[in-house]
Amino acid sequence: MKSYKGQNKKLKQKETTTMNTKLTKMIMSSLAFACALVCLAATMAPGTSATARAAADRQCSVGMLRGLYLVTFDGYQNVGGDLVPKAIMQGTRFNGDGTLINEFGTVNIGGFIIIDATGGVGTYTVAADCTGTISITDGPSFNMYVGPGAQQIWHTQIAGGAGSGAGLGVGTATRVP
């Protein structure tokens, strides 16, 4: 009988040791996982808040648009009730005071160059949230968004202009160094 009690005692010690080892491994792996999450959160939080803060702190104005921008634009023009493809490329100089001039440019509608846009003038606005408008005298009007550092502008046509018919399209303008 003594041998049976001795075996039972050794078996219980082995089970206790095994359970303690498993419990220790579970606690350590949970602790490692928790530490990894804390490290990830600590790494992400400053970058996220800095990015959000930079976007919120960014203030735009008319004066930030200054210099020559290469404008590309495509869409459709209403010609006699039919939407015809159009493509535009021009060099627009923003003067920093709400006025602009097209230093060069071509408007292609339906595969035909119909307008030399050189010399066209207009006005623009820029709100603090970096949205704004562009209005070409006797021409189309656009809504725009000014990107960081005023290096790029995204715009969409919102009105056709005097006698030009309604059109639609989107484009970008990139500052020329």
C-alpha positions, 0 to 999 in steps of 0.5 A, a space after each residue: 500500500 505504501 507504494 500506491 500512496 507514493 505513486 499518487 503523491 508523485 503524480 499530484 506533484 507532477 500535475 501541480 508542476 504542469 499546471 503551474 507551468 501552463 499558468 505561468 506561460 498563459 500569464 506571461 503571454 497575456 502580459 507580452 500581448 498587453 505590452 505590445 498593445 500599449 507600445 502600439 498605442 503609444 507609437 500611433 497616438 503622437 503621429 495621429 494627433 500631430 497629423 490631425 493637428 496639422 490639418 486642423 491648424 492649416 489656414 489657407 488664403 488667397 495669397 498662398 496661390 502665387 505663380 504659374 500652375 500647369 492646369 489639366 482638365 477633362 470632361 464633357 461640354 454640352 454642344 447642341 444637347 450632346 455631351 462632347 469630350 473636352 480636354 484643356 491644358 493651360 498655364 495659369 498664373 495666380 497673382 496672390 491677390 485674387 486675380 489670374 491670367 492664362 499665359 498659354 492654353 488650348 481647349 479641345 472639344 470633340 477633337 477640335 482645338 476651338 479656343 486658344 485660352 492665352 490671355 484669358 483673365 479671371 478671379 479666384 477666392 480661397 477660404 480658410 478651410 482651403 476651398 475656393 472658387 475660380 471664375 474666368 471672365 466670360 467663361 466657366 466657373 469652378 470649385 477648388 481645393 488647395 492642397 498642402 503648401 499650395 503645390 496642387 489644386 483640384 477643381 471641378 466645373 460648376 458653371 459653363 460661362 457666357 454662351 458656352 453651354 453647360 459643361 462638366 469636368 474635373 482637373 488639377 493644377 500643379 505649381 511649376 517651379 
